[in-house]
Amino acid sequence: MDDRREDLIEIAKLAEIAERHNDLVDAMKKIVKSGCSLSTKERNLLAVGYKNIVASPRYAFRLLSEISLKLNDDDFKNKMSTLQAYISELRQEIKNKCDDILQLLDVYLIPKHENNDLEYAATPNIEAIVFYLKMKGDYHRYLAEIATGEERRDLAMTASNNYDKALSYGNGHLPPVHHIILGIILNQSVLKYDIFHSPQAAYEIALNGFKSVYSLIDSLPASDCEDSRLIMEMLRENIANWEDEI
């Protein structure tokens, strides 16, 4: 597999450069399903690929869902059935892609670093398990965005539980200013705001997270600092926006 793996990694890198994200995902899926562990760079390739193939239908779903709420004029009512059908197609596309990465996480990636008792594996890669649990939270959040009623609530709770689990693994092993930890705090606060419709909870998570690491940012190596600073800036912006709503 070694030679084949190297070929697939090169294809994935080239596909990222060419913005051929479906090709990137296909290459990384083959590596994951071969049973290989992923390096940090390879994990990032996998994450970039799936994030990009889901981004377009997520944006389209949000945009068209907003439009559907504004079709009140009689002249537009005849368009509603077509619009709803298209929205349903986008919902299924998002679901299929989220289910795809969630299967890779549950079947191939997370079990390498976590046993059934949620204890650390014999040779744990803490950053990897935190990274994968964050991804699991993110893609359940995306599924919650397109769901309704109890299903939406259950998916949101699953997302929240995975964020909490990721933080529990990371605490004491990764610095609080680590970009993955900050990313979890950011995304969990967005979950509270967008899905649970709780500006107060979103604000508190973001503010507490920001305050807890503000004085530590300069202690990071230069190679890690850029990502963490970017996330902190997003936290700062959200805090300012949400403060007006509580």
Salt bridges, closest charged atoms under 4 A:
GLU10 OE2 - LYS13 NZ 3.93
ASP23 OD2 - ARG20 NE 2.89
GLU42 OE1 - ARG5 NH2 2.40
ASP74 OD1 - LYS77 NZ 3.30
GLU93 OE2 - LYS97 NZ 2.82
ASP99 OD2 - LYS95 NZ 2.76
ASP100 OD2 - LYS29 NZ 3.19
ASP106 OD1 - LYS136 NZ 2.82
GLU127 OE2 - ARG43 NH2 3.32
GLU127 OE1 - HIS178 NE2 3.40
ASP138 OD2 - LYS134 NZ 2.88
ASP138 OD1 - ARG141 NH2 3.60
GLU145 OE2 - ARG58 NH2 2.79
ASP154 OD1 - ARG153 NH2 3.15
ASP218 OD1 - ARG229 NH2 2.76
GLU233 OE1 - ARG236 NE 3.32
